[in-house]
Amino acid sequence: MSRDTMDDADRRRLLKLTGGAGVIALSGCLSTTDDGGDGGDGSDGSDGSDGSDGDDGSDGGDGGDSSGPYEIGMVDSQTGSLSAFGERNQRGVNLALSRVNEVGIGGRELDIVVEDSESENQGGIAAAQKLVNQDGVPFLIGAVGSGVSLAIYESVVEGTDVVQLSQNSTGLNLTNFPGLLRMSPSGRSQSLALSNIITDDGYDEVAITYVNNDYGQSLTDAFVNAYDGEVVYNSPHDQEQQSYSGVISEMNSSGAEAWLFITYQAEFATMVNEVFSSGYEAQFYGADSVSGDNVLENTPEGSMDGMKIVTPSAPVEEENYQSFAEDFEAEYGQQPTSWAAYAYDCVINAALAIQAADEFTGAALQDTVRRVSGPDGEAVTSFEAASQILADGGGPDDVDYQGVSGPIDFNEDGDPVGFLQVLEVQDHAYEGIDFIEG
């Protein structure tokens, strides 16, 4: 990544970067409410179709009830440290399901059975085991946390034909498991961007604290490898602690004027309050997982002003994303996050993979899941347009679904193309200040 200052035209362009326990049945809309919406219209999932097969097999085959809905699974963070991300995911999933079921998949609807990971590895494994071994889903969306996604893959999915597509995991180690797909880009680009920003801001020493899991460790290691200055403090912390005063005191004692936080919203909010009450002063930097309304609502005004955060970003200047954002705001009364956009695209990608497959099995979906958004087909920006190509006799290679979160061209490691944005806290609000070229 270049450290040269970009001109104004470059700042306006989005530039591509390569590269978390009850059952909720989803049919068209989520059946639960969240803090950003009304929980949907509670449609009953019946489509009245006869489930007849097309000549080209584009209706997804004959797995299960040939007239009932196609059922896939999702492991999400409904409770625990990552529940704020889970809430965002549910809104995106809800909207995507409504788009899919308005059209149908060869006359059939899509249902999603959601299980809670509790934002922990063991909770994620238990949720995935239920979905795969009891419910028999051939396609699994999940999870939020990188460690949870990897635990699910290694304990439940690896060695089976089940497709696993994570909605939000950015941990670097997932690249080493090409059978584990993800919609959000690898965090490696975040780490490189943070190292460059801190250097460009004139800091040659930094203190780091990171959440003690795969996500925190991998992003921190990548940052340390990229940073030209001296890392004078580098220590993990556990999740869901009542206080982090010891960590904060040690960061202050390190003498570094730049502090980097690679953790989650609840943990970071606690740290900010303790920094503020102690009167410590430092320039804050953070990975995407420290940002969110929960942090702003639970910290004093002025406690984070000037902080810079690097976060994956949807292509906000593209017409496709703007249309999605308008629909999202109309439904929920708020703007979407990139995480909601990733979850939305997971559902659309799954639906297209089902329609393009010869049968509703994991093996068949493994063959189509990458191809329906590959670069060889006709570029389309909606499920309706992509579905029409398949209904007209096209195959998976004839479709190039361009997601609301950006192009979905999975590389050989299962990582997609992505975008990054730099946010700055100004007047206790997040303001986008830059996009960065990888």
ABEGO torsion letter per residue (X at the ends): XBABBBBAAAAABBBBBBXXXBBBBBBGBBABBBAABAGEAGBAGBAGBAGBBBAAGAAGEABEBAABBBBBBBBBBABEAAAAAAAAAAAAAAAAAAAAAAAEBGGBBBBBBBBBAGGBAAAAAAAAAAAAAAAGBABBBOBABAAAAAAAAAAAABGBABBBBBAABABAAAAABAABBBABBBAAAAAAAAAAAAAAAGBABBBBBBBBBAAAAAAAAAAAAABABBBABBBBBBBGBABAAAAAAAAAAAGBABBBBBBBAAAAAAAAAAAAAAGBBBBBBBBAAABEAAAAAABBBGAABGBBBBBBBBBAABAAAAAAAAAAAAAAGBBBBAAAAAAAAAAAAAAAAAAABABBBAAAAAAAAAAAABAABBBBABAAAAAAAAAAGBBAAABBBBBAAEBBBBBAAGBBBBBBBBBBBBGGBBBBABBBBX
